[in-house]
């Protein structure tokens, strides 16, 4: 952990672990015996010389400040903290048991871990679709001085050392990178790759359905594992991207839309109906069809009208003529479009409208939808921004974050991680700074000098299902990123990459956990193996833990977004120094 002065900033709760020789009826021998039996020191409270509240014990000779916010946190982590004795008040160090950090590790720029909870909540709530999320990331990057590039242009004259850039593909994937001021072609890159898509439910090409029992329904299809049991009885909104043709210029323009109220719901059958209501594995085509309104079109009176014809919004042969009439009007109204025929096509999806929010008795949780994996994408982008603002200006490497679409369905599309998106980006950067073309020799050198963190969420331990977890491989919330291991190649983690990331954690004061699935359970996949195998890049799989993965609502720790930023920023800041240890 980073060194900090004994005096503490005002308005910050600090608990000091100090020696107490005045505890009645306790000899040193008795104290040691009691401490051993309780597996933790004996504490009492008081006031430290720094003016802050402290806890006292017998395990050290000097006052030591622990940056904790509550007694429970100290009680939980105390076995992993040891006192560093004989240090003066100006330079106190907390060492994690088992840490390999050396005395010459320089302190990293401190990350305000708590400060990232609310920005993440806002990000996840206001950007419910992958298109909105990528657009928001782009705006965030531009506000921090990153220049937007186009894949259609040559980058040779657009890139410069010390520059910060980003570009999007398909409006659903984004790559951002910073070029070091001393970068030369063939030098390495510190890369974080995550995915920004999430389980969702998308409209079918022609989602208009015949009314049933007076209900208007919407034809939808699950993206990946969506439309599972957690989608029952949720307030579902709609949003996505709309392709609009300018009536004057004839040019196509992509616009984003989301309605400000829930339009759909997938109702359950009441338990009073017996066996019919026990749908543990519902038919997603017939039993998970959302209702979006009421209609009397199938009443006896309407059925007797043989001459009834549907109205065609936008005119015969237009896209909107194939879509539900009320939906067309709602989307067009939200976008202030009067001529329905200018709507050429759209990609819309349903999403849970309940906002993300802090939860827990002390607000130690965040409850949210679409966490997997906008969480690691958010943390990686914020880490890149923070690193380029605070790190040394003489970097000789590339810092890069890739947030990919389509991970949940295999990454095989052009905006997925299995495409040329990441290797093509690195090769274009290499070529832009090369006196000659960046051929196989130089690109292979660049890949060999690089390191990839495949950042995807991991499984946090669930206290109600402890039997499902492997002993000693059960990550907890609000602790830190978990390294993901798998002996069958579903992740990229090995002993070298684990040691590499541990050195990064040592330097930035982060804590690492580890997760591996039980032998009798199925392991999930990440973008790591496909990327590292395509480029030959050293890699590790590591991500923040969450509860209820693939549910429409998930739970993370309120510190987890900031803990992700802390480690990822430490990776960018210390990559070159750590890499030198492994040459």
N, C-alpha and C positions, 0 to 999 in steps of 0.2 A: 504494500500500500504506500501511498505517497507520504512524505514527511510533512508534518504540520506543526506550527508553533503551539506552545502551551496555552497562550491566550487565545480565546475563541471569539469569533464574530458575534456581535450582539444579536439578540432575538433568535438564537439557535440553541436547541436543547442538546446538551452534551452530558454524558455520564462519565465520571472519572473513577477509575479503578485504582484505589490507593491503599497503602498499608494502614492498618489500625492496630496499634499496640495497647490501646486502652480498653479493649473489649473485656468485660468482667468475667472472671472465672474461666479464662481461656489461656492455657499455656501454649507456647509455640508447638509443642508436641501434640497437644489435643487438637489444635487447629488443623495441623497437617492430617491427622487421623480423620477428623470430621470432613475435611475437604475430599479426601480419598473416598470416603464412604458415599458422599453425596455426588461425586463426579463433577463438582463445581465448587468454587470458593464460597466461604461464608461472607455474606454482605450485610452491611447496615448503611443507612443514608446519612448524609451530612452536607456540609458546604465546603467546596474546594477553595483554595486560595485564589483561584481565578474567578470566583463568584458564582460558579455554576453548580448545580446539584451533582452529587457524586454517589457512587456506591463503593463500599470499602471491602477489602479482602486481605488475605495474608500472603498472596503469591508473589509479591514483588517488593522492592525497596524504595521505589519512587512513584510519585503520582503519574498516572498515564491516562490520557483522554481517549475515550472510544466514541467515534462519531455515530452514535445510535440514537434513535428517536423514541424508544420505549423500553421498558424493563423486559418485556417479553422477548424482544429481539436480542438483548444481551444474554438472557437465559438460554435462548435457542443456539446462539453461536459461540458461547463462552468457551466451549471445549476446543474451538478452532482458533482461539486467540491466546497468545502468550505474552507476558510482559517482557519488554526489553529493558533490562536494568542498567543502571549507571549511565544513563543519558541525561544531558542537561535539559533545562526547561525550553531551550530554544530549538531543540532538534530531537523529537520523539518519533519513534518508528514502531508501527504495528506490523508484525510478521504473521502471515498465515502458516499454520502448521503444515509441513510438507512442501512449502514454497521453496523454489530453487533460485529465488532472486538473490543477486549478489550485492554487496555494499556499494558498488560503484554504479548501480542502476540509477539513472537520473529520474527525478519525479516528472510525471507527465502533466500537461495542463489539465486541471481538475474539471470534471464534468459535473454539472449540477443535475444529479440523477432525478430528483423529484420534479424538476422543471419540465420534463417531457411528457408527463401524464396527460395534462389538459390539451396540449397540441395534438397528441395522438387521438384523444377522444374526439376532438373537433375534426381531424382528418378522416377518421373512420365513419363518422356520422354524416358529414357533408358530401362524401364521395362514395356513394353506394355501388357504383358499377366500375368495372376496370377502366372504362374510358374516362370517367370522372376522376379516378385516382391518378391516372397517368397525366391528365391535364393539370391536376393540382400539383403534382410533383414538378412538372415543367414550370409552372408559375412560381413555385417556391425557389427553384434553381435560378430562374431569371432574376428574381428579386435579390439574390445573393451574388450576382455578377457573372453567372454562367451564360455563355452565348449559345444560342440555338443553331444547330447545323441541320443541313438537309442531306440525306443519303444520295440524292440526285446530283449534288454538286461535287466537284473536286475539292478535297480538303487540303491539298498540298500547300496552297498559299493562304489558307484560312487559319491554320494552326500555328501557334507560337509557343515557345518555352515560357512557362509561368502562366499559361492560359487555362481557362476553365470552360468546359463545353458540355453540351448534351444534345441528344436527338431522340426522336420517337420513331417507332415503326408500327404502322397500322393503327396508331392512336391507342395501342394497348400494351406496348412494351416501351421501355425507356432506358437509355444508357447515359450515364453522366461520368465525366472523367476530368482530371486535372493533370497537366503536364508539368513535371518538375523543371525548374529553371536551369538545371544542369543535365537535363535528359539528353541521352544519345541513343540512336537506334540500336537495338539489341539489348538495351537495359531492361530490367524486369518491371513488372507491374504488380501492385497489390490489388487484388480483385475480390469483390464481394458480389456474389450472384444469388438473387432471391427470385421469388415469383410473386406477382402482384395480382394474379387472377384468384378468384375464390369460387367455391361451390355456389351455383345459382340456378335459376330456372328461366329459360329463354323462350320467347314467343316462337311458335312455328311459322314457317313462311306465309301460310294462310291460316291464321288462328281463329277465323270466324267459325262458330259452331251453332248448330241448331239449338234453339231454346228447349229446355227440359223443365217441365212443371213450373213454368213461369220464370225460370232463372236464365240469365244470360251468363254463359261460361266462356272461358278463354282457352284456346289450344296452346299448350306449353309443353316443353320438353326439358328434362333435367340436364344440366351441365355437370358432368362428373357424377358425384354421389348425392346430388341434391334431390329434393322431393322425398326425403326420408321421413321418418316419424316425427322429427322435430319441426316439420313444416306445417303440421296440423294447427289450425286455429290461430294463426299468426296474422297480424295486420301487414299486408303486403303492398308495397308501393311499386311503381313502374318507372323505369328510366333507361337511358342508353344514348345512342347516337342516331341522328337523323340526317340523311343525305338530301339536301335541298338544291334545286336548280334555280339559279338566278334568271328571272324572266327576261331581263334585258341583255345580259352578257352571254347567257347560255352556259355559264360555268357552274360546276358542281361545288358545293360547299358542305362541309361536315359540321353539324351543330350538336351540342349536347342538350339533353332535356331530362328532367325528372319532375313528376307531379308532386305537389306539396301535400298530398293526403293519400292514405292507403286506398287502393281501388279494388283489391282482391282479397279473398280468404278461401282457404281449403277447409271446409267444415268436417268435423268428426261426426260419427254416428253415436248417439247417446248410448250408454251402457245398458239402458233398459231394453234394448233390442237383442240382448243376449249374444249368441255366438257371432251374429253378423257384425257386431260392433268390435269384436276382438280381431283387429286387423294388425297383426305384428309385422306382416310383410305385404303392405298394400300394393295393389296393381297401379302402377304409375300412369297408365294410360286411361283407366276408367274410374279409379277411386281417388285420384289426386288431381282432379280437375278444378281449378279455382272458379268461384262464382264472382262476377263483377257487377251484377245488377239484376233488375227485375224486368220481365217482358211478358206481355200477354199474347205474343204471336202464336203460341200453340194452344190457346183456349179454343173451346168449341166454336165460338163465334168467329174467330179468325180462321179456323180451319175450313169453315164453310165458304170463305171468300176465295173462289178458285182463281180469280183474276188478280190476286195480290202480287205485286212485283217489288223486288227490293230496290231501294234507291242506291245509285252508284255515285258516291262522293268522288269528285274529281273527274267524273266522266268515264264512260266505258273504255276499257283498255288501260286505265291508269293503275298505279300501284295501290292507291288508297281505295279503289273500288273493291279490292280483295280483302280489305281489312275491316274489323268491326267498326260500324258507323260511329258509335259513341266514343270509341277510343280515338278514332281519327279526329273527331271534333275536340276532344280533350287535349290531345297532343298539339294540334294546330293552334288551339286557343292559348296554350301555355307558351308557344313560340311566336305568337302574334302573326300567324300565317293565315291569310284570307283565301288564297287560291290553293286548294287542296292538291291540285294537279302538279304543283311544284315540289311536292314531297315524292322523291324518286324511290326511296327505300329507307328502311331503318333496321336497327338491331336493338331490340328492347328486351329487358329482363325484369323479373320480379325480385324484390328484395324486402327484407324485414325492415320496417320503418321505425322500430323502437330505437331511440338514440343510445349510443354508448354512454356509460356513466360510471362514476366511482361507486363502489359498494363495499360491504363489509362493515363491521362495527366501528372500525377506525379508518375506514376508507382505504383499506389495503388492497382491494381488488379493483379491476376494471371489468365490467360486464359489457360485451359488445358482440356484434355480428361481424362476419367476414374477417376475422382475425388472421386466419390461415390464407395467404401469408402477407397481408398488408403490414403486419407487425414488424417483421424483419426488414421488409422493404423500407418502411418509414425510418427505422433505426439506422439502416445503412446510408440512406440519403442524408439524414441529419448528421451522421458521423462524418461523411465526406465534406459537408458544408463546414462543420466545426473544425475539421483538420486543415482545410485549406485556409481558414481564417487565422489559425493560431500556430501552425507548425513552422519549422524552419524553412526559409525561402530557398535553400540550396539543395533541395531534393533533386535526385538524379533518376527518379523513377516515375511511373504513371500510377495514379490512384484512380480506381474505376469501380463504379457500382452498376450492375445490370439488374433491372427488374423486369422479369419475363412474363409473358402471357402463356396460357395453355399448359402450364405445368400439371394441372389437375387432370388433363386428358392425354398426357404423354409427351408434350412439348414438340410434336412433330411438324407443326405448321411454321410458316416463315417468321412469325413473331415469337416462336418458342425457342427454348434454349438449345434444342437439337439442330437448329438452323445455323446459318453462317453469321448470325448476328454478332456474337461476341468475338470469335476469331477474326471476322472481317473487320471489326472495329479496331482491334489491336494491330492488325496488319496495315491498315490505313494510317494509323498514327505512326507506326514504325517507318513507313515509306515517306511520310511527310517530312521527316527529319533525316532521311538518308541521302547521301550524296549520289548514290546509285539506287537502283530499284531494290526494294526490300525482298530479296529472294528467300529460298528455303533455308539457306545457311543462317541468315540473320533472324528470320522469324523463329526458327527452332531455338536459336540462342535466347531470344526474348522469352519464349515460353519456358525454357529451362530456368531462367532467372526469376520467374514469376511465382506467385503463390495465390491460391484461390480458397476463399471461404465460401462454401455452399451453405447459405443461411436459410434454413427452413425451420419452422416451429417444431418443437419436440413435445413429448407427452409429459405433463406434470403428474405427479403422483396423486391418485384419487383416494382419499381416506376410506371410502366405502368399498373399495375394490383392491385392497392391498395384495390380495392373492394373485392379482393379474400382473404384478410387477416383479421384476428380477431384483433380488436382494442387492443392495449397494448400487443400484442403477435406476434410482427413482428421483428425478429432479423435482425441486420445490420452487414455488413462486417467490418472487422478490429476492432471489439469491444470485442468479447470474445465468449466463448462457450455458447450455448443456451440449457437450460433445456427443455426437451420435455415432455409435459403433455398430457394425454388422459384419459378421465373418463371411458372408456370402456375396459381398460386393454390391449391396444395395446402397452403401455409403462409401465415401472415399477415405475415411479415417484410417490412419495407420500410426505406428509408433513415432515416426519422424514428424508427421504433421501434427500429432498431439503434442509432442515436445516443443514444436515451433509455436503453437498457439499458447502453450503454457508460459513460454518466455514472454510473449506479448502481454499476457495477463499479469505476469509478475511486474512488468514495467509500468502498467497503467493502473494497478491496484484492483483489477477485476478478479472475480472468483469464477472458476469453472466447475460445472457439474458433468455428469456422464449419464447417458441413457443407452441401454441396449434392450431389445425385446426378448421375451422368454423364448425358449426353444420350441414351445408348443403354440406360439402365436405367429401371426403373419407380419412381416416387416414391410413398411411403406418405402417408397423411393423418393429421390430428390433429383435436382438438376446436376448435382455434383459429378456422378460417374460419367454422364454423357459429355460434359464439358471438359473434365480433366483428361479423359481418354482421347478426345478429339485433338487436344492441344499438347498433351504430355506434361501438363502443368501439375506441380505439387498441389495437394488439396486436402481439405478437411471438411467434414459436415458438422455444423454446429448451429444451434438455434435456440431461441427463447422458448421456455415451456409454457404450455397452456392446458387447461382442462376442457373437456368436451370438444375435442377436435372433430370436425365435420358436422357438428350440430349447427343449427341456424343461429344459436347464441353460444358464446364461449366465455371463459373466464381466464384472465391473466392477472399478474400482480401489478399494482399501480406503480411500482418501481421498475418494472421490466422494460418498458420502452427506453428509459434512461440507462438501465444497465446494458442494454444492447448498444446504445450510442457509446457508452464508456469503452466497451471492448472493441467495437469496430473502429472507433477513433484511435484507440491505442494501437490497433493493427496498422492503420494508415501512418500514424506518427512514427512508429518504431520498426516498420517493416525492414528498412535498409539495414538498420543496426542489428536486428535479430537475424536477418538473412546472412549477414557476415559471419555469424557464429556457426552457420551450417554449411559453409563453403568448403 
